[in-house]
Amino acid sequence: MADYTLSDYHERSKHRLNRYAPGPGRLDWANQPNPFRRYEGAMRIELPLLADDLETRYSALRRGTMPAPHAFDLDSVAILLELSLGISAWKAYGETSWALRCNPSSGNLHPTEGYLVTSGVAGLAAGVYHYLSCDHALERRGEWDRPVEFRGFLIGLASITWREAWKYGMRAFRYCQHDCGHAIAAVSYAASALGWRSRLLAAPGDAQIAALLGVDREAASAEAESPECLLWISAGGPSPAELPPAPSRWHGKANRLSSDHVEWTDIEQAHQLTGKQHLDHESADWTSRAHKAAGEPARELSAAQIFRQRRSAVAFDGSTSIGAEALFAMLDATLPRSGAPPWCAWPWAAEVHPAILIHRVDALDPGLYLLVRNPEALAPLRASLRHDWLWHKIGPPELPLYLLIAYDLRDSARLVCCHQDIAADSCYALGMLAHYEVAASDPWRYRALHWECGMLGQVLYLEAEAAGIRATGIGCFFDDEMHALLGLRGHAWQSLYHFTAGGAVDDARLTTLPPYPFARDA
Ligand SMILES: Cc1cc2nc3c(=O)[nH]c(=O)nc-3n(C[C@H](O)[C@H](O)[C@H](O)COP(=O)(O)O)c2cc1C
C-alpha cells in the first residue's frame, strides 16, 4: 500500500447509502475494551472532589469574563480534571451500569486518555501523571533526575484507537479525532472557569509528545496510545519557548484492555499519513475578533453544573422549538474569539463552517443556512456550493449567518444522518463543512480539522444545556449525501461531523447514579 493517500482513507471510510464503511460486522462482546486505562505499579494520588465549590457562572465564561486565576495547587488541578475529563454520572439499566464523562465520546467508548505534566503545582511532586477518571486519581508515570523549571503546566491528550475500532472499524480513526476535539474544548472551558488561560501548542510533533507522555514506551502487551496534543495551562503570559524534556525515570505498566484485537490496515495508514512533524514556530494569536456579549442563556447556572449535566439526547420530542435569539446566541458562541473558551485555546484560523438544517426555530423559516466562521471562506464557499443558493444574510449584523433556501428538510436530515430520527425531530441538525483542501497539502491537518469539529460540538452541547434543550453529536452520516444536498462541487470542502439539538425525551428505564459514590475529604 505504498501509494495509499489520505483521500484513500477518507473515501474508504465514508458511509454510503448502499454500503456502510467497513466495520467488524458484529460486536465481539468477549473482547470489549476496558474503558479505563490504568498504569499498574505507578504511585496513585487520590484527588479531592471540589468542583461543587467553584462559583464561576457559565454565562460569564461565554462572555469571556473569567474569575481571578486560582492558585496552581493540587485542589485546583483536581477541579480542572473533574470538570473536563472526569466522570459526570453513572447510568444503570438492570444489572448493567456505565459511566458518563464531562467529555462525550462516540459510542461512549472514550478513546481519549489525559495526562498532566508539571513542575510547579503546589502539593504535587514534579512529574508526568496519567489521569484515571473512574477513581479521580493521578498515577505518577515519570519523573526527572534533575529539577525542571517551567511555569504553568501541560495537559496532554492521547488516543487509544482500538477502543473505537472495536465497534466502528475503519471510521474509528475519525471518531477518535472528534473525541479529542471535544476533550480539548472541555479542558479549555474548565481552565477558564478557574481563571486560567489554555492554549493548544502548535509546534510539538507527535514523537516529542509521545516521548514526554511516555506513550511510546509500552511494549505490544498493551494497546497503543497515539499522541495527539498538548495544552499549555497558565495564569497568563506567553506559551513556553521549550517543552520540558522527557522524564528520565518511568513507573507503571499499562493494563491490557482486550484479550484479542482486530488490525485495521486503513487506520494504520491514516495514522502514518497524518503524523505531525515538529514545527519551528508557535502560531500567532490570530483570534482577534472583538468580544461582544451575545444574548444571555435561558438558564443561569454555574459553569460546573453545565459541564456536568451535559448529556447526549437519545430521542427528541419533535415539537420543542427555540427562539431565534437563542439560536443566534448559540451560533455566536461558535465564532472564534481570543477571550473566550474554547477558542482562546485554538492556535489556527477557523476552517469549519456549520451548514444548518433548521426545523423548529420561532420566526425563522425552516431551511438550509450556512454560518461562515471565517470571512475569508465566504467567497470560496459561494464558488463551491450550488450556484442558485439565496445567500440572504440573517440575524444580527455581526453574525455571519446566511439563508441558502427555505424548505422543510426534516426528511433530508434524517436520511443524511444514517436514518436517525434525532436529526429530524430536533430544532436543528447541522453538518460541519471543513476546508478539507488544507489537509491535501499538509495531511496532519486532517486531524486538526476533526479536532475543530469536536470543539464546535462541545460548544453546541454546552450552549444547548444553557438554553434548556439538549444535543447529540452525530458521527454516523452519509458523507456524500450531505455534499449532494449542498450542491458541493470538487473536494476542497467536506462535511466531517454532524450535530443536532432539540427537546430531549429521556429513557425512563435508566437510573442515574452519582459520579463518585465515595466520600473524599479535601
Ligand atoms: C464523535 C461523536 C459521534 C457521535 N455519534 C452519534 C450518533 O451518530 N448517534 C447518536 O445517537 N449518538 C452519537 N454520539 C453521542 C454518543 O453516543 C454519546 O456522547 C455517548 O454515548 C456518551 O454519552 P454522553 O454524551 O451523554 O456523555 C456521538 C458522540 C460523539 C462525541
The ligand as an SDF file (V2000), in Angstrom:
LIG
                    3D

 31 33  0  0  0  0  0  0  0  0999 V2000
  -17.8890   11.9930   17.7710 C   0  0  0  0  0  0  0  0  0  0  0  0
  -19.2290   11.5700   18.2790 C   0  0  0  0  0  0  0  0  0  0  0  0
  -20.1220   10.9180   17.4370 C   0  0  0  0  0  0  0  0  0  0  0  0
  -21.3810   10.5340   17.8960 C   0  0  0  0  0  0  0  0  0  0  0  0
  -22.2760    9.9470   17.0280 N   0  0  0  0  0  0  0  0  0  0  0  0
  -23.5280    9.6400   17.4490 C   0  0  0  0  0  0  0  0  0  0  0  0
  -24.5020    9.1610   16.5300 C   0  0  0  0  0  0  0  0  0  0  0  0
  -24.2500    9.0280   15.3170 O   0  0  0  0  0  0  0  0  0  0  0  0
  -25.7440    8.8690   17.0180 N   0  0  0  0  0  0  0  0  0  0  0  0
  -26.0650    9.0220   18.3560 C   0  0  0  0  0  0  0  0  0  0  0  0
  -27.2150    8.7440   18.7510 O   0  0  0  0  0  0  0  0  0  0  0  0
  -25.1540    9.4990   19.2500 N   0  0  0  0  0  0  0  0  0  0  0  0
  -23.9060    9.8200   18.8230 C   0  0  0  0  0  0  0  0  0  0  0  0
  -22.9830   10.3610   19.7050 N   0  0  0  0  0  0  0  0  0  0  0  0
  -23.3320   10.5250   21.1390 C   0  0  0  0  0  0  0  0  0  0  0  0
  -22.6130    9.4680   21.9890 C   0  0  0  0  0  0  0  0  0  0  0  0
  -23.2680    8.2310   21.8550 O   0  0  0  0  0  0  0  0  0  0  0  0
  -22.5590    9.9340   23.4560 C   0  0  0  0  0  0  0  0  0  0  0  0
  -21.6930   11.0270   23.5360 O   0  0  0  0  0  0  0  0  0  0  0  0
  -22.0620    8.8450   24.3770 C   0  0  0  0  0  0  0  0  0  0  0  0
  -22.9820    7.7900   24.4680 O   0  0  0  0  0  0  0  0  0  0  0  0
  -21.7930    9.3830   25.7640 C   0  0  0  0  0  0  0  0  0  0  0  0
  -22.9580    9.9470   26.3130 O   0  0  0  0  0  0  0  0  0  0  0  0
  -22.9690   11.4520   26.8240 P   0  0  0  0  0  0  0  0  0  0  0  0
  -22.7150   12.3390   25.6380 O   0  0  0  0  0  0  0  0  0  0  0  0
  -24.3410   11.6340   27.4060 O   0  0  0  0  0  0  0  0  0  0  0  0
  -21.8610   11.6050   27.8240 O   0  0  0  0  0  0  0  0  0  0  0  0
  -21.7400   10.7740   19.2530 C   0  0  0  0  0  0  0  0  0  0  0  0
  -20.8410   11.4360   20.1040 C   0  0  0  0  0  0  0  0  0  0  0  0
  -19.6090   11.8400   19.6240 C   0  0  0  0  0  0  0  0  0  0  0  0
  -18.6750   12.5880   20.5480 C   0  0  0  0  0  0  0  0  0  0  0  0
  1  2  1  0
  2  3  1  0
  2 30  2  0
  3  4  2  0
  4  5  1  0
  4 28  1  0
  5  6  2  0
  6  7  1  0
  6 13  1  0
  7  8  2  0
  7  9  1  0
  9 10  1  0
 10 11  2  0
 10 12  1  0
 12 13  2  0
 13 14  1  0
 14 15  1  0
 14 28  1  0
 15 16  1  0
 16 17  1  0
 16 18  1  0
 18 19  1  0
 18 20  1  0
 20 21  1  0
 20 22  1  0
 22 23  1  0
 23 24  1  0
 24 25  2  0
 24 26  1  0
 24 27  1  0
 28 29  2  0
 29 30  1  0
 30 31  1  0
M  END
$$$$
